[in-house]
Structure formats: C-alpha cells, structure tokens
Amino acid sequence: MKKLRVVFAAVIAGWAPCLVNADSTDEFRVDRNVFVTMRDGTRLATDLYLPGKTASGPVPVVLIRTPYGKDVRYTPQSTQPASLLRFFVSNGYAVAVQDKRGRHRSEGIYVVSGGDAEDGYDTVDWLSKQPWSNGKVGAVGCSYEGDIQLFMAGARPPALKALIPMASGSAVGSLGGHYRYWGARVGGVPEWVGVVGWFAQYGEKVFPKLPVDLPHDEYNANAALWDITRRPPIIDLKKAWHHLPTKDALAAQGMTGTDFEDTVARPNTDPYWQKLPYMTESYVSDVPALFVNSWYDFGADMTLFEMNHLRQRSASKLARDNQFAIMSPHTHCAFEREASENTRIGERDMGDTRFDYRSQYLTWFDAWLKDDAAARRRIQEWPRLRYYAMGRNRWQSASAWPLPATSSQNFYLGSGGRANGLTGNGTLSRRSSKPATTSSSYSYDPNDPVPSRGGAICCTGTPDAVPGALDQRPVEARDDVLVFSSEVLKQELEVTGDVKVVLYVSSDAVDTDFTAKLIDVDADGRAFNVLESVLRARFREGLDKEVWMRPGEVYELTIPMGATSNVFLPGHRVRLEVSSSNFPRWERNMNRGGANSEQKDGVPARNSVHHSASYPSRLILPVIARK
C-alpha cells in the first residue's frame, strides 16, 4: 500500500468509532467522501446517497450537515437517527450527509457554529447543480444539526426550498434580547451541566485524517484503516462541575485548546459573538420551515420564538405563510425514540404520545422539493401548531403561538414570613397579599448549592444528571428553597404559553442569582417539575447591561420561565419554588460581582423575596379557557 501522510485539522464535536463503508444496493447508490470545495478553498467531506435502480430522472436533495461524524451517525447499518436517511432515499430523494468544517474528514479549523452560514450556502449551491439533482434542496437534522439549518437559511441560498429544524433552540443569539448563543446560557447564566458534559465528550479539536487530494477510489479504499480511535482525556464530570474558577473546569483535567472557555466566559456583548452566525435583529431568511421540539428540551421556548420570527420577518409571503411547529412532551431530540402508548418522561406518566412524524416530513418535502400540489393542499389544512398538553395527555392544535384564547393570570406569592421548604407557610393566591412588609429570606451558599433534579437538560454525559420530570420533594426539604403552593384546584387549569415570574428581591451581595421552578403537585403529593429558569441579578435591566445591587435595596426582577403546555388537573396544586441555585444545571454565582467565571471562591449571601401589596411578587400563567 502506498505510504500515506497524516493531516491534522481542528475540529469540535462528537466522535465514535467509524463504521466500514457500505456497498450500493438496489435501494440506494452510495458515493462516499466526495469533497465539496467552499469559497475559501476548504474541502468538506460529503457522502451522497442516491435512489436505487428503480429511480429515474433528476431528484430533489435532502441535506444533513453534522458535526457528529457522517460515518458515525449516518450509515445504512446504523439506526437512529440514520433511519431518516433510509426513509428519504426510499421515497425518491437524494440525501447528502456532510461533515461540517473541521470535523472528522472535512478540512478546516472548527469553531462552534463557525462558518455554518457560508458553508451551508456553498454546499446547497453545489448540490443543486449536480446532474442527478432537480435543483431543489431541503435540510433536516436535530440539535446542532437543526441550528445549522437556520444559520444556512440566513445566508439565503436560492436553491434551499424547505427546512425541518429539530430542537434548533440554540440558533438564537442577541435576537429579541435573549443572548442564548448555542443554548449555552439562560438569564446570563451558563447552562453548566450541559456545556461541561458536551465539551468533555466532544470538545477536542484534532483528528487524524487522510489527505483529501488522494485519488477518490484510493481514499475510500483506505479510509477505514485511518479511522483510529480518538481518546480524549477522561474527564471526572463531578469534579469539573465543582471546579473553580469555572472557566478552567476542563483545562484543570488536561483538556485544553477547546472553545469551552469562550463559551462560558465571554460576556453577552463581547465582539466574539458577532463573528458567528447566531440570529440577531438583522436576521432574515426566505424558506418554509417545519419546526419540531419538546417541552423537556432546553430550547423549547426558542423554537417557538424562531417560528414566529420567520413568520414575521421572512423575505417573501410564501415563507411567512409557511412556518409550522410540532411540540411534544419529550426530552432532547427524543420525540420519536421515547414515544409509546404508555410514555414516561422521567418519573411522570404522559400517556400515549405517539405521532406520525415521518408522514409529516414526507408531505413537507414533497410539497416544496417535488412541487406536489396534493402535498401543498394537505399542508394548508395543517394547524399552525400541534402540541401535546401534558396532564391532559392529549395532542392539541392551535392557529398561532401564543394561543389566541390566552389570558394572563397572576398567582401572587405570600407567606406568614417563612416560606422556607415544605414545612414553611408559603402560598400562591389569585389575590395579592395585604400586609405592607412581608418577605421570606434564606441564605445562599455557593459551596452548598441547591441540587438539580431532572429538568430540560441535555448532553450531560452522565446518568448522574438526567432530564425529565422528577419528584422535587427532596429539593423542597431544604431551608434555602422557598416553596409557594396554591390551594387544591377544583377545576382543571390549562397553562399553555410562555410563563413568567416577577420577583421583588433584596440581598446583602452586590450580585446573586434567583432561580424559579414551576411545579405540578398531584393528588398524591408528588411534585413534578414543569419549567425552571434563572436570572443573574446584575442583568435585571437587560442581558446587555450589568448593574450591581446595593445591600438591602429592593429590586424588581422578571424571569422568563420558558414555554410549556401543562394542564393542572382537579385535585392538583400549582407550586412555585424560588431559590438562588439549581446546580449543576446552572453555574453557581459566587456572589462577589465581577467576572464570575474567573473567581476561585464564593461567599454566602442573605437573599429575600418580598411579597406584599407594595411588592407584588407573582407567577404569571398563560391560561387557556376551554368549555
């Protein structure tokens, strides 16, 4: 065998041992490792799956751009999510699966989200001009692969005709004042367990590669020989969670040279973010999109925000009129895998959550990529939004988000002065408290944070941090968690929409965090988490501003809780937890002010939530009235 040289390229994201190449079959033809040249000369490795011998004439193309390895996740031998590949090829589509810039077999330097707009444009343009292509390209994929679609759509390649972005909530940057940046932060606080877990698994940048200028047949003949196992440092995740300063959490265990430090430490307004294609106020695309996501996914609210933005700001009426969403009750990218006749999300029974996603995908692409008039008519009959109402455990539909029948209802916080834990006297009531100076206080110690339990998390890398709905009573036993509960409901209460919490707070620290958690307490007393969120107090006037607190002064904070659909049944209670930590889901606040990611130790803070006629702290629920 000819002596080959090793070429190293910078990369970032998931890896697993590659599968051997599969031969073409009657069902499909495969051309592996076709290198598509980008505008700067970088060549990106692309596998092409074409319909088999029964297909005739040019066909539309479905594009999947992935950081996780086309030879890992997308081969005919693998199962999920590669079954999508087989599904589309068997229905008359060509499928192109591409390692994004710097990943696996593709050339280039990889930065999280870097180059995704331009590389997507160039790839779509190349695919549309191939002799086997009918000139129309769609895109599909979940999580990072969903974000990539929106970045690509923002570049507006003319041949891009349809998207199916799944769990794409990480595409939003400063748009709408959210500053989400790759889903890595909420309320100005890093999504700690997910970011640490993702980078610990997928953060290294160097892969051994074959030179891409080898003859095509020779490259493919030797590719498997060069798929040696990459062994990144083995990270003790629990140790990394607790490491201070947080920006060095992975470097302290020998994992350096990643984008981890930039992701957790860069300020919201740092120019670094402007070099990446996250959605800003100037974002405009022009392509129909079918969004898919889940209530226990960390980006559910951003998916619906994205849908509305494209409805309002797309360049053409065709695109504005064709933005749809499907919202399931599942966890990250698991809406097909978890669905069954008797679904459990964490510890909570969700009923029959099955949904025929595949027929929707096929109708969607048939309409836009094959110009199928019947498929377009079916789409015009779809409701704008199909969503699963948890508690009622039923698929429902709506013409818009928020739902037209939504009314905002306030549930006011109250107590006899001590709402600490389940043994406290915290209440939620539709009437504001009459006393003028009532408050509840607790001590927040960053060395003993409130532990996370379930929630809308992903990518943790460990069973010690699992997503979903879990009984929160072990958390509510703590004295540093304020618990406010309603009376037992006599009628069902459907909460579908974006939930908010308004708190009047004070602290003896210059900065601290305030966390909130919406709970559905069932008739047996089990307290299932529905939504949770956080706000770093310095960002109370906007995530682009840092304003310190003065000891003892009372401030108003509005905490966006996210989006959900949950029906609180008769016999249940509505509950709100308030604290200052939810760890390791979110990075701990050291209570010192300044650059939190650089601080080596923390100090306790005495925090208070005020709830009175003068300070009407409240939970604001989007309630749907149904006959």
Secondary structure, DSSP 8 states (H G I E B T S, - for coil): ------EEEE--S------------SSEEEEEEEEEE-TTS-EEEEEEEEE-TT--S-EEEEEEEESS-HHHH-STT--TTTHHHHHHHHTT-EEEEEE-TTSTT--S---TTTTHHHHHHHHHHHHHTSTTEEEEEEEEEETHHHHHHHHHHHH--TTEEEEEEES-GGGBSSGGG---TTTTEETTEE-HHHHHHHHHHH---EEEE--TTS-HHHHHHHHGGG----------HHHHHH-SSGGGTTGGGT--SSSHHHHHHS-TT-GGGGGS--B-TT----S-EEEEEEEESTTHHHHHHHHHHHHHH-SSHHHHT-EEEEEEEEETT-TTTS--TTEEEBTEEEE-----HHHHHHHHHHHHHS--HHHHHHHHHS-SEEEEEBTTTEEEEESSSS-TTEEEEEEEEE-SS--BSTTS--EEESS----SS-EEEEEE-TTS--B--SBS----SSTTS--BB-B-HHHHTSTTSEEEE----SS-EEEEEEEEEEEEEEESSSS-EEEEEEEEE-TT--EEEEEEEEEEGGGTT-TT------TT--EEEEEEEEEEEEEE-TT-EEEEEEES--BTTS----SS-S-GGG-S----EEEEEE-SSSS--EEEEEEE---
